[in-house]
Amino acid sequence: MIKIARKNLNWWAATAALLFLLIQVSADLYLPTITSNLIDKGIAQNDQSYIWQQGINMLIVSFIGLLAAAGNVYFASTQSMKVGQKLRSQMFNKVVNFSSREFTDFGDSSLITRTTNDIVQIQNVMVTILRMMLQSPIMLIAAGVLAYNREPRLTTVFLVAIPILAVAVVAIMYFAVPLFKSIQKKTDRINLVFREGLTGVRVIRAFNQDKFEQDRFDVANHDYTKTATKAFVITSFMFPVMTLILSGSNIGIIFFGGHLIADMQMQVGNLVAFMTYATQILMSFMMLSMVFVFVPRASASAARINEVVERENSVADLPEDQIKQFDQTKPASLEFDDVEFKYRGAEQLALQGINFKARAGQTVAIIGGTGSGKSTLVNLIPRLFNFDDGNILVNDQPIEQVTQHALHEKISITQQKAVLFKGTIRTNLKYGNKDATDDQMWQALEIAQSKSFVTENGGLDAIVEQNGDNFSGGQRQRLAIARTIIKNASIYIFDDSFSALDFKTDAQLRMALHQDKQMSQAVMVIVAQRVSTVADADLILVMDDGKVVGQGTHQELKANNETYREIVDSQIRKGDAANA
Ligand SMILES: Nc1ncnc2c1ncn2[C@@H]1O[C@H](COP(=O)(O)OP(=O)(O)OP(=O)(O)O)[C@@H](O)[C@H]1O
C-alpha cells in the first residue's frame, strides 16, 4: 500500500486534503465549547445577547467545518480516483508486454480481477484514509485532552469503555481479515469460470454441458457468497457493539456527571460538552479500528497489484548500451543454429538441435504430427519464449541482441488461432500497417482470397464483431492472413493458417503469395499439416518429437525420408495429397 501511495499519490493534493481535515476537526472540537458556554453562561444566566452571539459563532464554526469537509472530500476523492487510473494504466502497459510465461503464471482471469476489483479496493481505502483514517487519531487525542480538561474524574468511564471496545474490535478483526483476503481469490475463481463459460459457450451447448457448467459456476458463486456474507456479518457486529458501548458510556457519564452537578462540582454545560467529546472519542476509536479491517484487505489487493507491476518480464531486452541495430542493407534471412528449448516445468525438451537457414525469397515449410513442436519453433522467432541454447538470427542478426520492438518490426505472423479485434475490416488491417492505403488493403485482401466475401459484407468498413464472431473460421483465417501480409516485414510466418481453407483456396492463396513482389524479398515460414500445402516450399522441415528428422525439398524427402513418406502415404490414402 505504502509503495503504491509513494509512487502514485500527488503529495500536494494529499497535503491539501489533510489541511482541510485539520480545519474540519478543529471546528468539530470547538463546537462543544460553544455549546457549553451557551448553556452555562447564556441559558443559566438568561443572557439573551450572549445566547445570540454564541449562536452566530456556532453557525460560523459549523459553516467553516462544512467548507473544510467539502474541500477534504474533493481532494480525497479526486486523488484516490487518480491513483486508480494510474494503476490501471500501469497494469495494462505491463500486461501487454508480458511474454507467454507471465500470462500462464498469472492467468487471464486473475489479471482482469487485479485490474478491476483489486484497484477498486485500493481506491476505496485511499478515500477512507484521506477522509477518515487521518481524522480519527487527531480527533481521539484532541477530544481526549479536551474532555480531561473539562472533568478529569469522568474520564475514568473511558478506562472501562475503551478496553471493552478494543477487545470487541480485535475479536471482529481476527475473524474478518482472513475472510476478506480469501474473498479476492474467490473473485478470481468466479471470473475464471465465467470467462471459460463465455468463451466456450458453443462447445458447452454442443456437448449439452450447460448443467455441468451452471453447477460449476454455482459452486464458485456459492463459495464466494458464503465467504463474503460471513465477512460482512462479522464486521456488521461492529456497529451494534459500538452503539452499546457508546450508550453504556453515556449512561455512566450522566450517572457520575449527575452526582457531580448535584454536589455543585460541575456545570450542566460542561456535562453536555463532555458527552459530545465522549461520543467523538469512541467514534474515532471505532473508525481507527476500521483501519485494521480495511487496510489488510487493501494490502492484500496492493500485493496482488505490485506482483504484476513489478514482475520482471522473462523475455527482456538487453541493457541499452548493449543493444544492436538491424543492418537495413542486409537482405531478409532466417537462421536456426542448434536451437534447444524446454518449457518451464516440462521434463523433456520441446525442441532439440534445430538447424536450418533460409534466404530472401525462400519458403520454409514445417510439417509433422501434432505436438511435434512446429508452433513452438515459430513462436521462438518473435521471442514469445526465450530459447535455452543455440542461436536464432533474423537478417543475420542474433534476435536477443536487438530490442523486441525492432524484432517485431521485421516479423509478421498469423497465429494458429486467428485473432480479430472488434471494429471494422479496415481497423483490423491497420493493426498490420497503420499507414496502409485502401488500395494496399484491397491488394492484401485479394492475395488472402478475401476480396469477394469482404465486398459482399460491405467492404473495408464492414463490422468485425468481438473475436471476429460474425465471420466463419476460414474467413477469419484469411482476414488474419491479409493483416499479416499488409505489413512490410522480412519474415512472414503462417502458423497452420491454411488448415481452415479448402484445397483450392489454399493453393490459390499460396500462388498469390509467391507472385507478390514484397514476399519475393522476404522469407516465408509456413507451418502445415497437409503435404499439398508444403510440397512447393524451397525447404521442408519434417518434425517429430521436437527434432527435425529430415529436411529438403518435397522430392528429396519423398525419396529419402521415412517419416515424410509416411505422412505422404497417409494423406494419399485419405485422398488429401492429390498433388503430392
Ligand atoms: N505453453 C506450453 N507449456 C508447456 N508445454 C507446452 C506449451 N505449449 C506446447 N507445449 C508442449 O510442447 C510440445 C510441442 O507443442 P507445439 O504446440 O509446438 O506442437 P505442434 O507441432 O505445433 O502441434 P499442433 O500441430 O497440434 O499445433 C507439445 O508436447 C506440447 O504439449
Ligand as a Chemical Component Dictionary entry (heavy atoms), coordinates in Angstrom:
data_LIG
# 
_chem_comp.id                   LIG 
_chem_comp.type                 NON-POLYMER 
_chem_comp.pdbx_formal_charge   0 
_chem_comp.three_letter_code    LIG 
# 
loop_
_chem_comp_atom.comp_id 
_chem_comp_atom.atom_id 
_chem_comp_atom.alt_atom_id 
_chem_comp_atom.type_symbol 
_chem_comp_atom.charge 
_chem_comp_atom.model_Cartn_x 
_chem_comp_atom.model_Cartn_y 
_chem_comp_atom.model_Cartn_z 
_chem_comp_atom.pdbx_ordinal 
LIG N1  N1  N 0 2.805  -23.278 -23.147 1  
LIG C1  C1  C 0 3.234  -24.536 -23.046 2  
LIG N2  N2  N 0 3.695  -25.022 -21.878 3  
LIG C2  C2  C 0 4.152  -26.283 -21.763 4  
LIG N3  N3  N 0 4.206  -27.156 -22.789 5  
LIG C3  C3  C 0 3.765  -26.750 -23.981 6  
LIG C4  C4  C 0 3.253  -25.423 -24.177 7  
LIG N4  N4  N 0 2.896  -25.301 -25.474 8  
LIG C5  C5  C 0 3.161  -26.502 -26.057 9  
LIG N5  N5  N 0 3.685  -27.371 -25.179 10 
LIG C6  C6  C 0 4.136  -28.738 -25.441 11 
LIG O1  O1  O 0 5.178  -28.695 -26.404 12 
LIG C7  C7  C 0 5.026  -29.692 -27.381 13 
LIG C8  C8  C 0 5.016  -29.100 -28.784 14 
LIG O2  O2  O 0 3.821  -28.319 -28.902 15 
LIG P1  P1  P 0 3.523  -27.464 -30.203 16 
LIG O3  O3  O 0 2.323  -26.631 -29.944 17 
LIG O4  O4  O 0 4.748  -26.781 -30.643 18 
LIG O5  O5  O 0 3.162  -28.624 -31.231 19 
LIG P2  P2  P 0 2.675  -28.507 -32.729 20 
LIG O6  O6  O 0 3.566  -29.354 -33.546 21 
LIG O7  O7  O 0 2.511  -27.109 -33.145 22 
LIG O8  O8  O 0 1.259  -29.223 -32.604 23 
LIG P3  P3  P 0 -0.099 -28.912 -33.417 24 
LIG O9  O9  O 0 0.116  -29.341 -34.832 25 
LIG O10 O10 O 0 -1.085 -29.792 -32.728 26 
LIG O11 O11 O 0 -0.388 -27.468 -33.263 27 
LIG C9  C9  C 0 3.766  -30.462 -27.024 28 
LIG O12 O12 O 0 4.150  -31.653 -26.349 29 
LIG C10 C10 C 0 3.027  -29.554 -26.079 30 
LIG O13 O13 O 0 2.364  -30.299 -25.100 31 
# 
loop_
_chem_comp_bond.comp_id 
_chem_comp_bond.atom_id_1 
_chem_comp_bond.atom_id_2 
_chem_comp_bond.value_order 
_chem_comp_bond.pdbx_ordinal 
LIG N1  C1  SING 1  
LIG C1  N2  SING 2  
LIG C1  C4  DOUB 3  
LIG N2  C2  DOUB 4  
LIG C2  N3  SING 5  
LIG N3  C3  DOUB 6  
LIG C3  C4  SING 7  
LIG C3  N5  SING 8  
LIG C4  N4  SING 9  
LIG N4  C5  DOUB 10 
LIG C5  N5  SING 11 
LIG N5  C6  SING 12 
LIG C6  O1  SING 13 
LIG C6  C10 SING 14 
LIG O1  C7  SING 15 
LIG C7  C8  SING 16 
LIG C7  C9  SING 17 
LIG C8  O2  SING 18 
LIG O2  P1  SING 19 
LIG P1  O3  DOUB 20 
LIG P1  O4  SING 21 
LIG P1  O5  SING 22 
LIG O5  P2  SING 23 
LIG P2  O6  DOUB 24 
LIG P2  O7  SING 25 
LIG P2  O8  SING 26 
LIG O8  P3  SING 27 
LIG P3  O9  DOUB 28 
LIG P3  O10 SING 29 
LIG P3  O11 SING 30 
LIG C9  O12 SING 31 
LIG C9  C10 SING 32 
LIG C10 O13 SING 33 
# 
